[in-house]
């Protein structure tokens, strides 16, 4: 959906002629916004989720090890 919208906006973004001074910047803004939102959603959010998840897992493992060593004393 994102790609079809971007491809359909390209002719409008590159248009020269009457009225293009109004519609061309709008098309470029829509293309940029869709591109940024897609990159953010597909790449940045999963990486952040993986980092938080692995940090949480490491912290829980550390807490469990400390509890086990505390009970052994």
mmCIF file of the N, C-alpha and C atoms, coordinates in Angstrom:
data_MODEL
# 
_entry.id   MODEL 
# 
loop_
_atom_site.group_PDB 
_atom_site.id 
_atom_site.type_symbol 
_atom_site.label_atom_id 
_atom_site.label_alt_id 
_atom_site.label_comp_id 
_atom_site.label_asym_id 
_atom_site.label_entity_id 
_atom_site.label_seq_id 
_atom_site.pdbx_PDB_ins_code 
_atom_site.Cartn_x 
_atom_site.Cartn_y 
_atom_site.Cartn_z 
_atom_site.occupancy 
_atom_site.B_iso_or_equiv 
_atom_site.pdbx_formal_charge 
_atom_site.auth_seq_id 
_atom_site.auth_comp_id 
_atom_site.auth_asym_id 
_atom_site.auth_atom_id 
_atom_site.pdbx_PDB_model_num 
ATOM 1   N N  . UNK A 1 1  ? 0.823  -1.189  0.000   1.00 0.00 ? 1  UNK A N  1 
ATOM 2   C CA . UNK A 1 1  ? 0.000  0.000   0.000   1.00 0.00 ? 1  UNK A CA 1 
ATOM 3   C C  . UNK A 1 1  ? 0.867  1.253   0.000   1.00 0.00 ? 1  UNK A C  1 
ATOM 4   N N  . UNK A 1 2  ? 1.909  1.205   0.805   1.00 0.00 ? 2  UNK A N  1 
ATOM 5   C CA . UNK A 1 2  ? 2.799  2.355   0.883   1.00 0.00 ? 2  UNK A CA 1 
ATOM 6   C C  . UNK A 1 2  ? 3.481  2.600   -0.460  1.00 0.00 ? 2  UNK A C  1 
ATOM 7   N N  . UNK A 1 3  ? 3.968  1.521   -1.063  1.00 0.00 ? 3  UNK A N  1 
ATOM 8   C CA . UNK A 1 3  ? 4.661  1.680   -2.344  1.00 0.00 ? 3  UNK A CA 1 
ATOM 9   C C  . UNK A 1 3  ? 3.729  2.188   -3.440  1.00 0.00 ? 3  UNK A C  1 
ATOM 10  N N  . UNK A 1 4  ? 2.505  1.683   -3.486  1.00 0.00 ? 4  UNK A N  1 
ATOM 11  C CA . UNK A 1 4  ? 1.577  2.150   -4.519  1.00 0.00 ? 4  UNK A CA 1 
ATOM 12  C C  . UNK A 1 4  ? 1.248  3.626   -4.327  1.00 0.00 ? 4  UNK A C  1 
ATOM 13  N N  . UNK A 1 5  ? 1.115  4.046   -3.093  1.00 0.00 ? 5  UNK A N  1 
ATOM 14  C CA . UNK A 1 5  ? 0.837  5.456   -2.837  1.00 0.00 ? 5  UNK A CA 1 
ATOM 15  C C  . UNK A 1 5  ? 2.035  6.321   -3.233  1.00 0.00 ? 5  UNK A C  1 
ATOM 16  N N  . UNK A 1 6  ? 3.229  5.877   -2.881  1.00 0.00 ? 6  UNK A N  1 
ATOM 17  C CA . UNK A 1 6  ? 4.421  6.644   -3.245  1.00 0.00 ? 6  UNK A CA 1 
ATOM 18  C C  . UNK A 1 6  ? 4.568  6.714   -4.762  1.00 0.00 ? 6  UNK A C  1 
ATOM 19  N N  . UNK A 1 7  ? 4.418  5.566   -5.448  1.00 0.00 ? 7  UNK A N  1 
ATOM 20  C CA . UNK A 1 7  ? 4.553  5.561   -6.901  1.00 0.00 ? 7  UNK A CA 1 
ATOM 21  C C  . UNK A 1 7  ? 3.483  6.409   -7.576  1.00 0.00 ? 7  UNK A C  1 
ATOM 22  N N  . UNK A 1 8  ? 2.304  6.442   -6.984  1.00 0.00 ? 8  UNK A N  1 
ATOM 23  C CA . UNK A 1 8  ? 1.256  7.264   -7.596  1.00 0.00 ? 8  UNK A CA 1 
ATOM 24  C C  . UNK A 1 8  ? 1.485  8.755   -7.346  1.00 0.00 ? 8  UNK A C  1 
ATOM 25  N N  . UNK A 1 9  ? 2.238  9.103   -6.317  1.00 0.00 ? 9  UNK A N  1 
ATOM 26  C CA . UNK A 1 9  ? 2.535  10.505  -6.017  1.00 0.00 ? 9  UNK A CA 1 
ATOM 27  C C  . UNK A 1 9  ? 3.729  11.047  -6.784  1.00 0.00 ? 9  UNK A C  1 
ATOM 28  N N  . UNK A 1 10 ? 4.589  10.166  -7.307  1.00 0.00 ? 10 UNK A N  1 
ATOM 29  C CA . UNK A 1 10 ? 5.802  10.617  -8.006  1.00 0.00 ? 10 UNK A CA 1 
ATOM 30  C C  . UNK A 1 10 ? 5.488  11.550  -9.175  1.00 0.00 ? 10 UNK A C  1 
ATOM 31  N N  . UNK A 1 11 ? 4.546  11.225  -10.060 1.00 0.00 ? 11 UNK A N  1 
ATOM 32  C CA . UNK A 1 11 ? 4.258  12.168  -11.150 1.00 0.00 ? 11 UNK A CA 1 
ATOM 33  C C  . UNK A 1 11 ? 3.774  13.528  -10.646 1.00 0.00 ? 11 UNK A C  1 
ATOM 34  N N  . UNK A 1 12 ? 3.004  13.507  -9.564  1.00 0.00 ? 12 UNK A N  1 
ATOM 35  C CA . UNK A 1 12 ? 2.523  14.764  -8.991  1.00 0.00 ? 12 UNK A CA 1 
ATOM 36  C C  . UNK A 1 12 ? 3.679  15.557  -8.381  1.00 0.00 ? 12 UNK A C  1 
ATOM 37  N N  . UNK A 1 13 ? 4.613  14.866  -7.747  1.00 0.00 ? 13 UNK A N  1 
ATOM 38  C CA . UNK A 1 13 ? 5.763  15.536  -7.124  1.00 0.00 ? 13 UNK A CA 1 
ATOM 39  C C  . UNK A 1 13 ? 6.692  16.132  -8.177  1.00 0.00 ? 13 UNK A C  1 
ATOM 40  N N  . UNK A 1 14 ? 6.773  15.517  -9.350  1.00 0.00 ? 14 UNK A N  1 
ATOM 41  C CA . UNK A 1 14 ? 7.669  15.991  -10.404 1.00 0.00 ? 14 UNK A CA 1 
ATOM 42  C C  . UNK A 1 14 ? 6.977  16.894  -11.417 1.00 0.00 ? 14 UNK A C  1 
ATOM 43  N N  . UNK A 1 15 ? 5.717  17.170  -11.198 1.00 0.00 ? 15 UNK A N  1 
ATOM 44  C CA . UNK A 1 15 ? 4.923  17.930  -12.165 1.00 0.00 ? 15 UNK A CA 1 
ATOM 45  C C  . UNK A 1 15 ? 5.434  19.365  -12.314 1.00 0.00 ? 15 UNK A C  1 
ATOM 46  N N  . UNK A 1 16 ? 5.373  19.820  -13.541 1.00 0.00 ? 16 UNK A N  1 
ATOM 47  C CA . UNK A 1 16 ? 5.643  21.217  -13.824 1.00 0.00 ? 16 UNK A CA 1 
ATOM 48  C C  . UNK A 1 16 ? 4.465  21.707  -14.660 1.00 0.00 ? 16 UNK A C  1 
ATOM 49  N N  . UNK A 1 17 ? 3.991  22.827  -14.297 1.00 0.00 ? 17 UNK A N  1 
ATOM 50  C CA . UNK A 1 17 ? 2.859  23.362  -15.032 1.00 0.00 ? 17 UNK A CA 1 
ATOM 51  C C  . UNK A 1 17 ? 1.970  24.162  -14.106 1.00 0.00 ? 17 UNK A C  1 
ATOM 52  N N  . UNK A 1 18 ? 0.817  24.495  -14.619 1.00 0.00 ? 18 UNK A N  1 
ATOM 53  C CA . UNK A 1 18 ? -0.120 25.317  -13.870 1.00 0.00 ? 18 UNK A CA 1 
ATOM 54  C C  . UNK A 1 18 ? -0.646 24.560  -12.648 1.00 0.00 ? 18 UNK A C  1 
ATOM 55  N N  . UNK A 1 19 ? -0.540 25.179  -11.491 1.00 0.00 ? 19 UNK A N  1 
ATOM 56  C CA . UNK A 1 19 ? -1.023 24.579  -10.247 1.00 0.00 ? 19 UNK A CA 1 
ATOM 57  C C  . UNK A 1 19 ? -0.020 23.667  -9.569  1.00 0.00 ? 19 UNK A C  1 
ATOM 58  N N  . UNK A 1 20 ? 1.104  23.391  -10.211 1.00 0.00 ? 20 UNK A N  1 
ATOM 59  C CA . UNK A 1 20 ? 2.077  22.460  -9.627  1.00 0.00 ? 20 UNK A CA 1 
ATOM 60  C C  . UNK A 1 20 ? 2.776  23.052  -8.400  1.00 0.00 ? 20 UNK A C  1 
ATOM 61  N N  . UNK A 1 21 ? 2.819  24.371  -8.301  1.00 0.00 ? 21 UNK A N  1 
ATOM 62  C CA . UNK A 1 21 ? 3.468  24.986  -7.137  1.00 0.00 ? 21 UNK A CA 1 
ATOM 63  C C  . UNK A 1 21 ? 2.711  24.695  -5.845  1.00 0.00 ? 21 UNK A C  1 
ATOM 64  N N  . UNK A 1 22 ? 1.444  24.321  -5.949  1.00 0.00 ? 22 UNK A N  1 
ATOM 65  C CA . UNK A 1 22 ? 0.657  23.960  -4.776  1.00 0.00 ? 22 UNK A CA 1 
ATOM 66  C C  . UNK A 1 22 ? 0.727  22.468  -4.498  1.00 0.00 ? 22 UNK A C  1 
ATOM 67  N N  . UNK A 1 23 ? 0.570  21.648  -5.518  1.00 0.00 ? 23 UNK A N  1 
ATOM 68  C CA . UNK A 1 23 ? 0.448  20.204  -5.334  1.00 0.00 ? 23 UNK A CA 1 
ATOM 69  C C  . UNK A 1 23 ? 1.785  19.486  -5.233  1.00 0.00 ? 23 UNK A C  1 
ATOM 70  N N  . UNK A 1 24 ? 2.810  19.992  -5.869  1.00 0.00 ? 24 UNK A N  1 
ATOM 71  C CA . UNK A 1 24 ? 4.112  19.331  -5.862  1.00 0.00 ? 24 UNK A CA 1 
ATOM 72  C C  . UNK A 1 24 ? 4.714  19.235  -4.451  1.00 0.00 ? 24 UNK A C  1 
ATOM 73  N N  . UNK A 1 25 ? 4.744  20.307  -3.671  1.00 0.00 ? 25 UNK A N  1 
ATOM 74  C CA . UNK A 1 25 ? 5.271  20.178  -2.305  1.00 0.00 ? 25 UNK A CA 1 
ATOM 75  C C  . UNK A 1 25 ? 4.433  19.237  -1.434  1.00 0.00 ? 25 UNK A C  1 
ATOM 76  N N  . UNK A 1 26 ? 3.141  19.237  -1.647  1.00 0.00 ? 26 UNK A N  1 
ATOM 77  C CA . UNK A 1 26 ? 2.272  18.337  -0.888  1.00 0.00 ? 26 UNK A CA 1 
ATOM 78  C C  . UNK A 1 26 ? 2.606  16.883  -1.208  1.00 0.00 ? 26 UNK A C  1 
ATOM 79  N N  . UNK A 1 27 ? 2.797  16.579  -2.476  1.00 0.00 ? 27 UNK A N  1 
ATOM 80  C CA . UNK A 1 27 ? 3.136  15.212  -2.879  1.00 0.00 ? 27 UNK A CA 1 
ATOM 81  C C  . UNK A 1 27 ? 4.487  14.791  -2.310  1.00 0.00 ? 27 UNK A C  1 
ATOM 82  N N  . UNK A 1 28 ? 5.459  15.699  -2.336  1.00 0.00 ? 28 UNK A N  1 
ATOM 83  C CA . UNK A 1 28 ? 6.773  15.381  -1.777  1.00 0.00 ? 28 UNK A CA 1 
ATOM 84  C C  . UNK A 1 28 ? 6.700  15.143  -0.270  1.00 0.00 ? 28 UNK A C  1 
ATOM 85  N N  . UNK A 1 29 ? 5.861  15.907  0.413   1.00 0.00 ? 29 UNK A N  1 
ATOM 86  C CA . UNK A 1 29 ? 5.686  15.728  1.847   1.00 0.00 ? 29 UNK A CA 1 
ATOM 87  C C  . UNK A 1 29 ? 5.039  14.385  2.151   1.00 0.00 ? 29 UNK A C  1 
ATOM 88  N N  . UNK A 1 30 ? 4.030  14.022  1.386   1.00 0.00 ? 30 UNK A N  1 
ATOM 89  C CA . UNK A 1 30 ? 3.366  12.729  1.585   1.00 0.00 ? 30 UNK A CA 1 
ATOM 90  C C  . UNK A 1 30 ? 4.351  11.590  1.323   1.00 0.00 ? 30 UNK A C  1 
ATOM 91  N N  . UNK A 1 31 ? 5.135  11.684  0.263   1.00 0.00 ? 31 UNK A N  1 
ATOM 92  C CA . UNK A 1 31 ? 6.127  10.650  -0.053  1.00 0.00 ? 31 UNK A CA 1 
ATOM 93  C C  . UNK A 1 31 ? 7.140  10.518  1.089   1.00 0.00 ? 31 UNK A C  1 
ATOM 94  N N  . UNK A 1 32 ? 7.660  11.627  1.542   1.00 0.00 ? 32 UNK A N  1 
ATOM 95  C CA . UNK A 1 32 ? 8.627  11.601  2.648   1.00 0.00 ? 32 UNK A CA 1 
ATOM 96  C C  . UNK A 1 32 ? 8.040  11.045  3.927   1.00 0.00 ? 32 UNK A C  1 
ATOM 97  N N  . UNK A 1 33 ? 6.830  11.436  4.239   1.00 0.00 ? 33 UNK A N  1 
ATOM 98  C CA . UNK A 1 33 ? 6.176  10.944  5.450   1.00 0.00 ? 33 UNK A CA 1 
ATOM 99  C C  . UNK A 1 33 ? 5.908  9.452   5.398   1.00 0.00 ? 33 UNK A C  1 
ATOM 100 N N  . UNK A 1 34 ? 5.426  8.973   4.269   1.00 0.00 ? 34 UNK A N  1 
ATOM 101 C CA . UNK A 1 34 ? 5.180  7.533   4.125   1.00 0.00 ? 34 UNK A CA 1 
ATOM 102 C C  . UNK A 1 34 ? 6.484  6.746   4.193   1.00 0.00 ? 34 UNK A C  1 
ATOM 103 N N  . UNK A 1 35 ? 7.508  7.253   3.542   1.00 0.00 ? 35 UNK A N  1 
ATOM 104 C CA . UNK A 1 35 ? 8.801  6.570   3.555   1.00 0.00 ? 35 UNK A CA 1 
ATOM 105 C C  . UNK A 1 35 ? 9.361  6.501   4.978   1.00 0.00 ? 35 UNK A C  1 
ATOM 106 N N  . UNK A 1 36 ? 9.373  7.629   5.683   1.00 0.00 ? 36 UNK A N  1 
ATOM 107 C CA . UNK A 1 36 ? 9.900  7.665   7.046   1.00 0.00 ? 36 UNK A CA 1 
ATOM 108 C C  . UNK A 1 36 ? 9.083  6.766   7.977   1.00 0.00 ? 36 UNK A C  1 
ATOM 109 N N  . UNK A 1 37 ? 7.758  6.841   7.884   1.00 0.00 ? 37 UNK A N  1 
ATOM 110 C CA . UNK A 1 37 ? 6.916  6.023   8.756   1.00 0.00 ? 37 UNK A CA 1 
ATOM 111 C C  . UNK A 1 37 ? 7.113  4.535   8.490   1.00 0.00 ? 37 UNK A C  1 
ATOM 112 N N  . UNK A 1 38 ? 7.293  4.168   7.242   1.00 0.00 ? 38 UNK A N  1 
ATOM 113 C CA . UNK A 1 38 ? 7.502  2.757   6.907   1.00 0.00 ? 38 UNK A CA 1 
ATOM 114 C C  . UNK A 1 38 ? 8.845  2.262   7.417   1.00 0.00 ? 38 UNK A C  1 
ATOM 115 N N  . UNK A 1 39 ? 9.892  3.037   7.221   1.00 0.00 ? 39 UNK A N  1 
ATOM 116 C CA . UNK A 1 39 ? 11.222 2.661   7.719   1.00 0.00 ? 39 UNK A CA 1 
ATOM 117 C C  . UNK A 1 39 ? 11.182 2.557   9.235   1.00 0.00 ? 39 UNK A C  1 
ATOM 118 N N  . UNK A 1 40 ? 10.560 3.512   9.888   1.00 0.00 ? 40 UNK A N  1 
ATOM 119 C CA . UNK A 1 40 ? 10.460 3.509   11.342  1.00 0.00 ? 40 UNK A CA 1 
ATOM 120 C C  . UNK A 1 40 ? 9.723  2.275   11.834  1.00 0.00 ? 40 UNK A C  1 
ATOM 121 N N  . UNK A 1 41 ? 8.591  1.966   11.198  1.00 0.00 ? 41 UNK A N  1 
ATOM 122 C CA . UNK A 1 41 ? 7.770  0.834   11.625  1.00 0.00 ? 41 UNK A CA 1 
ATOM 123 C C  . UNK A 1 41 ? 8.435  -0.504  11.332  1.00 0.00 ? 41 UNK A C  1 
ATOM 124 N N  . UNK A 1 42 ? 9.081  -0.625  10.186  1.00 0.00 ? 42 UNK A N  1 
ATOM 125 C CA . UNK A 1 42 ? 9.631  -1.917  9.780   1.00 0.00 ? 42 UNK A CA 1 
ATOM 126 C C  . UNK A 1 42 ? 11.013 -2.208  10.351  1.00 0.00 ? 42 UNK A C  1 
ATOM 127 N N  . UNK A 1 43 ? 11.788 -1.206  10.694  1.00 0.00 ? 43 UNK A N  1 
ATOM 128 C CA . UNK A 1 43 ? 13.157 -1.443  11.126  1.00 0.00 ? 43 UNK A CA 1 
ATOM 129 C C  . UNK A 1 43 ? 13.449 -0.933  12.534  1.00 0.00 ? 43 UNK A C  1 
ATOM 130 N N  . UNK A 1 44 ? 13.125 0.302   12.822  1.00 0.00 ? 44 UNK A N  1 
ATOM 131 C CA . UNK A 1 44 ? 13.534 0.899   14.089  1.00 0.00 ? 44 UNK A CA 1 
ATOM 132 C C  . UNK A 1 44 ? 12.752 0.323   15.266  1.00 0.00 ? 44 UNK A C  1 
ATOM 133 N N  . UNK A 1 45 ? 11.442 0.199   15.146  1.00 0.00 ? 45 UNK A N  1 
ATOM 134 C CA . UNK A 1 45 ? 10.626 -0.332  16.247  1.00 0.00 ? 45 UNK A CA 1 
ATOM 135 C C  . UNK A 1 45 ? 11.015 -1.766  16.603  1.00 0.00 ? 45 UNK A C  1 
ATOM 136 N N  . UNK A 1 46 ? 11.185 -2.685  15.632  1.00 0.00 ? 46 UNK A N  1 
ATOM 137 C CA . UNK A 1 46 ? 11.616 -4.037  16.018  1.00 0.00 ? 46 UNK A CA 1 
ATOM 138 C C  . UNK A 1 46 ? 13.000 -4.080  16.676  1.00 0.00 ? 46 UNK A C  1 
ATOM 139 N N  . UNK A 1 47 ? 13.918 -3.232  16.231  1.00 0.00 ? 47 UNK A N  1 
ATOM 140 C CA . UNK A 1 47 ? 15.253 -3.202  16.848  1.00 0.00 ? 47 UNK A CA 1 
ATOM 141 C C  . UNK A 1 47 ? 15.144 -2.726  18.291  1.00 0.00 ? 47 UNK A C  1 
ATOM 142 N N  . UNK A 1 48 ? 14.372 -1.692  18.533  1.00 0.00 ? 48 UNK A N  1 
ATOM 143 C CA . UNK A 1 48 ? 14.190 -1.191  19.899  1.00 0.00 ? 48 UNK A CA 1 
ATOM 144 C C  . UNK A 1 48 ? 13.529 -2.259  20.764  1.00 0.00 ? 48 UNK A C  1 
ATOM 145 N N  . UNK A 1 49 ? 12.535 -2.954  20.223  1.00 0.00 ? 49 UNK A N  1 
ATOM 146 C CA . UNK A 1 49 ? 11.862 -4.020  20.959  1.00 0.00 ? 49 UNK A CA 1 
ATOM 147 C C  . UNK A 1 49 ? 12.850 -5.140  21.308  1.00 0.00 ? 49 UNK A C  1 
ATOM 148 N N  . UNK A 1 50 ? 13.684 -5.528  20.365  1.00 0.00 ? 50 UNK A N  1 
ATOM 149 C CA . UNK A 1 50 ? 14.669 -6.582  20.616  1.00 0.00 ? 50 UNK A CA 1 
ATOM 150 C C  . UNK A 1 50 ? 15.666 -6.154  21.689  1.00 0.00 ? 50 UNK A C  1 
ATOM 151 N N  . UNK A 1 51 ? 16.111 -4.896  21.643  1.00 0.00 ? 51 UNK A N  1 
ATOM 152 C CA . UNK A 1 51 ? 17.048 -4.403  22.652  1.00 0.00 ? 51 UNK A CA 1 
ATOM 153 C C  . UNK A 1 51 ? 16.425 -4.402  24.045  1.00 0.00 ? 51 UNK A C  1 
ATOM 154 N N  . UNK A 1 52 ? 15.199 -3.927  24.145  1.00 0.00 ? 52 UNK A N  1 
ATOM 155 C CA . UNK A 1 52 ? 14.516 -3.908  25.441  1.00 0.00 ? 52 UNK A CA 1 
ATOM 156 C C  . UNK A 1 52 ? 14.277 -5.322  25.944  1.00 0.00 ? 52 UNK A C  1 
ATOM 157 N N  . UNK A 1 53 ? 13.875 -6.210  25.058  1.00 0.00 ? 53 UNK A N  1 
ATOM 158 C CA . UNK A 1 53 ? 13.609 -7.591  25.434  1.00 0.00 ? 53 UNK A CA 1 
ATOM 159 C C  . UNK A 1 53 ? 14.871 -8.291  25.928  1.00 0.00 ? 53 UNK A C  1 
ATOM 160 N N  . UNK A 1 54 ? 15.975 -8.114  25.225  1.00 0.00 ? 54 UNK A N  1 
ATOM 161 C CA . UNK A 1 54 ? 17.219 -8.764  25.645  1.00 0.00 ? 54 UNK A CA 1 
ATOM 162 C C  . UNK A 1 54 ? 17.733 -8.166  26.959  1.00 0.00 ? 54 UNK A C  1 
ATOM 163 N N  . UNK A 1 55 ? 17.585 -6.877  27.143  1.00 0.00 ? 55 UNK A N  1 
ATOM 164 C CA . UNK A 1 55 ? 17.992 -6.241  28.395  1.00 0.00 ? 55 UNK A CA 1 
ATOM 165 C C  . UNK A 1 55 ? 17.148 -6.762  29.552  1.00 0.00 ? 55 UNK A C  1 
ATOM 166 N N  . UNK A 1 56 ? 15.858 -6.890  29.329  1.00 0.00 ? 56 UNK A N  1 
ATOM 167 C CA . UNK A 1 56 ? 14.965 -7.414  30.358  1.00 0.00 ? 56 UNK A CA 1 
ATOM 168 C C  . UNK A 1 56 ? 15.352 -8.850  30.714  1.00 0.00 ? 56 UNK A C  1 
ATOM 169 N N  . UNK A 1 57 ? 15.628 -9.665  29.685  1.00 0.00 ? 57 UNK A N  1 
ATOM 170 C CA . UNK A 1 57 ? 16.024 -11.048 29.910  1.00 0.00 ? 57 UNK A CA 1 
ATOM 171 C C  . UNK A 1 57 ? 17.322 -11.117 30.727  1.00 0.00 ? 57 UNK A C  1 
ATOM 172 N N  . UNK A 1 58 ? 18.308 -10.276 30.382  1.00 0.00 ? 58 UNK A N  1 
ATOM 173 C CA . UNK A 1 58 ? 19.569 -10.247 31.114  1.00 0.00 ? 58 UNK A CA 1 
ATOM 174 C C  . UNK A 1 58 ? 19.379 -9.829  32.566  1.00 0.00 ? 58 UNK A C  1 
ATOM 175 N N  . UNK A 1 59 ? 18.526 -8.816  32.778  1.00 0.00 ? 59 UNK A N  1 
ATOM 176 C CA . UNK A 1 59 ? 18.280 -8.356  34.144  1.00 0.00 ? 59 UNK A CA 1 
ATOM 177 C C  . UNK A 1 59 ? 17.592 -9.431  34.976  1.00 0.00 ? 59 UNK A C  1 
ATOM 178 N N  . UNK A 1 60 ? 16.611 -10.110 34.393  1.00 0.00 ? 60 UNK A N  1 
ATOM 179 C CA . UNK A 1 60 ? 15.918 -11.174 35.119  1.00 0.00 ? 60 UNK A CA 1 
ATOM 180 C C  . UNK A 1 60 ? 16.873 -12.317 35.448  1.00 0.00 ? 60 UNK A C  1 
ATOM 181 N N  . UNK A 1 61 ? 17.772 -12.648 34.528  1.00 0.00 ? 61 UNK A N  1 
ATOM 182 C CA . UNK A 1 61 ? 18.752 -13.704 34.761  1.00 0.00 ? 61 UNK A CA 1 
ATOM 183 C C  . UNK A 1 61 ? 19.688 -13.305 35.905  1.00 0.00 ? 61 UNK A C  1 
ATOM 184 N N  . UNK A 1 62 ? 20.109 -12.055 35.921  1.00 0.00 ? 62 UNK A N  1 
ATOM 185 C CA . UNK A 1 62 ? 20.990 -11.564 36.981  1.00 0.00 ? 62 UNK A CA 1 
ATOM 186 C C  . UNK A 1 62 ? 20.290 -11.615 38.336  1.00 0.00 ? 62 UNK A C  1 
ATOM 187 N N  . UNK A 1 63 ? 19.031 -11.207 38.369  1.00 0.00 ? 63 UNK A N  1 
ATOM 188 C CA . UNK A 1 63 ? 18.271 -11.230 39.625  1.00 0.00 ? 63 UNK A CA 1 
ATOM 189 C C  . UNK A 1 63 ? 18.109 -12.661 40.119  1.00 0.00 ? 63 UNK A C  1 
ATOM 190 N N  . UNK A 1 64 ? 17.799 -13.592 39.225  1.00 0.00 ? 64 UNK A N  1 
ATOM 191 C CA . UNK A 1 64 ? 17.645 -14.993 39.617  1.00 0.00 ? 64 UNK A CA 1 
ATOM 192 C C  . UNK A 1 64 ? 18.956 -15.557 40.150  1.00 0.00 ? 64 UNK A C  1 
ATOM 193 N N  . UNK A 1 65 ? 20.068 -15.249 39.510  1.00 0.00 ? 65 UNK A N  1 
ATOM 194 C CA . UNK A 1 65 ? 21.363 -15.741 39.978  1.00 0.00 ? 65 UNK A CA 1 
ATOM 195 C C  . UNK A 1 65 ? 21.701 -15.181 41.367  1.00 0.00 ? 65 UNK A C  1 
ATOM 196 N N  . UNK A 1 66 ? 21.395 -13.905 41.573  1.00 0.00 ? 66 UNK A N  1 
ATOM 197 C CA . UNK A 1 66 ? 21.641 -13.308 42.884  1.00 0.00 ? 66 UNK A CA 1 
ATOM 198 C C  . UNK A 1 66 ? 20.770 -13.925 43.950  1.00 0.00 ? 66 UNK A C  1 
ATOM 199 N N  . UNK A 1 67 ? 19.512 -14.226 43.611  1.00 0.00 ? 67 UNK A N  1 
ATOM 200 C CA . UNK A 1 67 ? 18.616 -14.872 44.580  1.00 0.00 ? 67 UNK A CA 1 
ATOM 201 C C  . UNK A 1 67 ? 19.105 -16.271 44.920  1.00 0.00 ? 67 UNK A C  1 
ATOM 202 N N  . UNK A 1 68 ? 19.553 -17.027 43.916  1.00 0.00 ? 68 UNK A N  1 
ATOM 203 C CA . UNK A 1 68 ? 20.050 -18.378 44.148  1.00 0.00 ? 68 UNK A CA 1 
ATOM 204 C C  . UNK A 1 68 ? 21.313 -18.362 44.993  1.00 0.00 ? 68 UNK A C  1 
ATOM 205 N N  . UNK A 1 69 ? 22.213 -17.436 44.738  1.00 0.00 ? 69 UNK A N  1 
ATOM 206 C CA . UNK A 1 69 ? 23.433 -17.370 45.521  1.00 0.00 ? 69 UNK A CA 1 
ATOM 207 C C  . UNK A 1 69 ? 23.153 -16.872 46.932  1.00 0.00 ? 69 UNK A C  1 
ATOM 208 N N  . UNK A 1 70 ? 22.143 -16.070 47.113  1.00 0.00 ? 70 UNK A N  1 
ATOM 209 C CA . UNK A 1 70 ? 21.755 -15.605 48.440  1.00 0.00 ? 70 UNK A CA 1 
ATOM 210 C C  . UNK A 1 70 ? 21.131 -16.694 49.279  1.00 0.00 ? 70 UNK A C  1 
ATOM 211 N N  . UNK A 1 71 ? 20.371 -17.593 48.666  1.00 0.00 ? 71 UNK A N  1 
ATOM 212 C CA . UNK A 1 71 ? 19.739 -18.700 49.382  1.00 0.00 ? 71 UNK A CA 1 
ATOM 213 C C  . UNK A 1 71 ? 20.748 -19.767 49.742  1.00 0.00 ? 71 UNK A C  1 
ATOM 214 N N  . UNK A 1 72 ? 21.825 -19.896 48.982  1.00 0.00 ? 72 UNK A N  1 
ATOM 215 C CA . UNK A 1 72 ? 22.822 -20.945 49.224  1.00 0.00 ? 72 UNK A CA 1 
ATOM 216 C C  . UNK A 1 72 ? 23.672 -20.614 50.438  1.00 0.00 ? 72 UNK A C  1 
ATOM 217 N N  . UNK A 1 73 ? 23.788 -19.321 50.851  1.00 0.00 ? 73 UNK A N  1 
ATOM 218 C CA . UNK A 1 73 ? 24.644 -18.943 51.962  1.00 0.00 ? 73 UNK A CA 1 
ATOM 219 C C  . UNK A 1 73 ? 24.078 -19.310 53.269  1.00 0.00 ? 73 UNK A C  1 
# 
